[in-house]
Amino acid sequence: MAGMTTASSLVSYGFEILLASSVEEAEHLLRTNGRISALVIDTDLGQAGISLSLAKDARVSDPELKVIYTSRMPFRLRDAEKVSGAPCVRTPYRPHQLAGVITQLIRRQATEEAEAYAA
């Protein structure tokens, strides 16, 4: 239910959302949708190891993919388990907080691309 509420709120901020109810469904969506630019991983759903592996595999397939982790206890996520540059949002969070993090990641990429083009 919380995922649906967050998803509908993110839609209201202008994001297109694909919501997966399992790691397998998320893997399928990542393989079949080339337009995915950000992946939000909830590490509290009981399969943290599998979710962390999903993020790593997804980043290998698409090095530009933005990854955001959510967790009640983000200090328990070791840096070695996460993909580089991926922030962790502590749960519970408000949808506008997640929207802000996604927007910052996308803007950072756009700024880096513009700077590289100008150089």
C-alpha positions as CSV (number, residue, x, y, z in Angstrom):
1,M,0.0,0.0,0.0
2,A,2.8,2.4,0.9
3,G,4.4,1.7,-2.5
4,M,1.2,2.6,-4.3
5,T,0.8,5.8,-2.4
6,T,4.4,6.8,-3.1
7,A,4.0,5.8,-6.8
8,S,0.9,7.9,-7.2
9,S,2.6,10.9,-5.5
10,L,5.6,10.6,-7.7
11,V,3.3,10.6,-10.7
12,S,1.9,13.9,-9.4
13,Y,5.5,15.3,-9.5
14,G,5.7,14.4,-13.2
15,F,7.6,11.1,-13.0
16,E,6.5,8.0,-15.0
17,I,6.4,5.0,-12.6
18,L,6.8,1.3,-13.1
19,L,6.0,-0.5,-9.8
20,A,7.3,-4.0,-9.2
21,S,5.9,-6.3,-6.5
22,S,8.9,-8.7,-6.6
23,V,12.6,-8.8,-7.5
24,E,11.8,-11.0,-10.4
25,E,9.2,-8.5,-11.8
26,A,11.8,-5.7,-11.3
27,E,14.4,-7.7,-13.2
28,H,11.9,-8.2,-16.1
29,L,11.0,-4.5,-16.1
30,L,14.6,-3.5,-16.2
31,R,15.3,-5.9,-19.1
32,T,12.3,-4.9,-21.2
33,N,12.1,-1.1,-20.6
34,G,15.0,0.9,-21.9
35,R,13.6,4.2,-20.6
36,I,14.1,3.5,-16.9
37,S,16.5,6.1,-15.5
38,A,16.1,5.6,-11.8
39,L,15.7,2.5,-9.6
40,V,14.4,2.7,-6.0
41,I,15.3,-0.3,-3.9
42,D,13.5,-0.9,-0.6
43,T,16.0,-2.9,1.5
44,D,13.5,-3.5,4.3
45,L,11.2,-6.0,2.5
46,G,12.9,-9.1,3.8
47,Q,15.2,-9.8,0.8
48,A,17.8,-7.1,1.2
49,G,20.6,-9.3,-0.3
50,I,18.6,-10.0,-3.4
51,S,17.6,-6.4,-3.7
52,L,21.2,-5.2,-3.4
53,S,22.2,-7.7,-6.0
54,L,19.4,-6.4,-8.3
55,A,20.8,-2.9,-8.1
56,K,24.4,-4.1,-8.9
57,D,23.2,-6.2,-11.9
58,A,21.1,-3.3,-13.1
59,R,24.0,-0.9,-12.9
60,V,26.2,-3.3,-14.8
61,S,23.6,-3.5,-17.6
62,D,23.1,0.3,-17.6
63,P,26.0,2.3,-16.0
64,E,23.9,5.5,-16.2
65,L,21.1,4.1,-14.1
66,K,20.4,6.1,-11.0
67,V,19.9,3.9,-7.9
68,I,18.3,5.1,-4.6
69,Y,18.1,2.8,-1.6
70,T,15.5,3.2,1.1
71,S,15.9,1.7,4.6
72,R,14.8,2.0,8.2
73,M,18.4,1.5,9.2
74,P,20.6,2.9,6.4
75,F,23.7,2.6,8.6
76,R,23.4,-1.2,8.2
77,L,24.0,-1.0,4.5
78,R,27.7,-1.4,3.9
79,D,29.2,0.7,1.1
80,A,30.6,-2.5,-0.5
81,E,27.0,-3.8,-0.9
82,K,25.8,-0.6,-2.6
83,V,26.4,0.7,-6.1
84,S,28.6,3.8,-6.2
85,G,26.9,7.2,-6.0
86,A,23.7,5.8,-4.7
87,P,22.0,7.7,-1.8
88,C,20.0,6.0,0.9
89,V,16.7,7.6,2.1
90,R,15.7,6.7,5.6
91,T,12.2,5.3,5.9
92,P,9.6,6.4,6.7
93,Y,9.9,9.2,4.2
94,R,7.5,11.6,2.5
95,P,7.0,11.2,-1.3
96,H,8.3,14.8,-1.8
97,Q,11.6,13.8,-0.2
98,L,12.1,10.9,-2.6
99,A,11.1,13.1,-5.5
100,G,13.7,15.6,-4.5
101,V,16.4,12.9,-4.4
102,I,15.5,11.6,-7.8
103,T,15.5,15.1,-9.2
104,Q,18.9,15.9,-7.7
105,L,20.4,12.7,-9.3
106,I,18.9,13.5,-12.7
107,R,20.0,17.1,-12.6
108,R,23.5,16.1,-11.5
109,Q,23.8,13.9,-14.5
110,A,22.5,16.6,-16.8
111,T,25.0,19.1,-15.3
112,E,27.9,16.7,-15.7
113,E,27.0,16.0,-19.3
114,A,26.8,19.7,-20.1
115,E,30.2,20.3,-18.5
116,A,31.7,17.5,-20.5
117,Y,30.2,18.8,-23.7
118,A,31.5,22.3,-23.0
119,A,35.0,21.1,-22.3
